[in-house]
Amino acid sequence: MSVVRLEGVGKSFLRRDGEQLEVLRNINLEVSERSIVALVGASGCGKSTLLNIIAGLAEPDQGAVYLNDMRSSAFKDWRSMTYMFQEDRLFPWRTTAQNVAFGLEAAGVARGERRERVMKVLELVGLDTFADSFPHELSGGMRSRAALARSLVTEPTILLMDEPFSKLDPSIRASMHDEVLRIAALKQMAVIFVTHDVEEAVVLANKIVVLHPRPGRVRETREVALPYPRNPLSPEVAEEVRLLRLSL
Amino acid sequence: MKRSPFQMAQDRRLRLISLRLLLLVIVLVIWQIGSLGAPPFILPSPARTGSAWADLVVTSGFWADFGITFYRIVVGFALAALVGAAMGLVLGASRTLGEFFEPVLVVVNTVSSSIWAIFALIWFGLSNWSTIFVVFMTAMPLILTNVWQGTRTVNREFVELAQTFRMSKPKVLWKIYLPTILPLFFAGARLAFGFGARVSIVAETLGASSGIGYRLRQAADLVQTDQVFAWTLTLVALMIALEAIVLKPLERHLFSWRERPSA
């Protein structure tokens, strides 16, 4: 069974000057259970649009999207999918625990259960001692963990991420990578993420989709069979990074 | 010896209190000196004003007038807050409605409170509603404008985040719009309450047969200048008390997420 399948997806936007801008053309993609897929490409190749289409935030003009082998128009279980943005998007007026609880409030989970699940997920990302802190009291890495916790607390089977760690320091980014891999394996999630960082793609993904811009289309799909954890300094990873750079 | 943060905070408090007391003493001294060179019906001395106030407070009419004025301000303000917030939200939510009604707001804002007081007298006569109407017409546009501006500061990214969680529209209004608008609503409401309280006195001097404004005019007509001063002091005390007892603590409670020092 595939968690996400795209068949011939195309998308155009109407530009301000009235011209049609083709953003995506004939995208085919298959994401199987528990796999980690990276969408890589230069800016303007429609990576984020593609992620928005999968998330149901945008409609494709051509082609079809299947979630759990079901047409996305018939798909009901949207709350099994969460979206982590490039910015942490934490509400400044909510504490860490309240921010994490946001998705549970949307689903109408009762207060007591909310508390329990929030504390569990805060422990998972190592933020349990900062449950009552406000976002401005957290460091960049901690804010990113809080955003990750918010994406995890609803127990998704699909996690979408749009360059979620691009604004973090390299060392913190590396620890967030470990965190995502650990939790994805633990929770048996499928992860689809967008990045322009080739090394990030190789360290995390077991499948890398290379997109070419204007209009965005799939240039190549690479399987990465290296065992986890992957050290970015090891020769095998460096070789993969080199090959991936060549196809960009 | 190093002083603890608690002691330092206490020092700052003491310093502030002594500064305030010093200012009060200076004002009283200048007032006293000024009153020596003028007859009491021009400028009564602080002592005379004090005794006039003491006499005033014990009369049964004092609390009735005080209460009726306070009641009119609160009712006018509450109506203004309700209508202003609701209309601000509606105008903010719909671009077309906002553009259509913008001139009305400009016109309402240019009409002076005294003119509203005259209209109120024509329409409502000598009743509570005259003063309430004037307070409402002064306070409502202020609150409406602030809430309307507030809807424009709502972060699109937060709304998009709520969409990814499939949050319902009413919940988005409650959990994202309301907290975003609240600081602006509060600032507007505070301003509106101050303006409303001041214009209520103008309205009462013109269109009421009770209340602080009515007593002020009566005292002025009878050249009881010490009474005028006593009523003025009462008003000032009322506004300071409201600020210190209601508004400041409420603000501190609502916006505690901003005030906490960073870790």
Interface residues (C-beta under 8 A of the other chain):
Chain A: A55 L57 W78 R79 T82 Y83 F85 E87 R89 F91 P92 W93 R94 T95 F102 G103 E105 A106 A107 S133 F134 H136 E137 T154
Chain B: E157 F158 E160 L161 A162 Q163 T164 F165 R166 M167 S168 K171 K175 I176 P179 W257 R258 R260 S262 A263
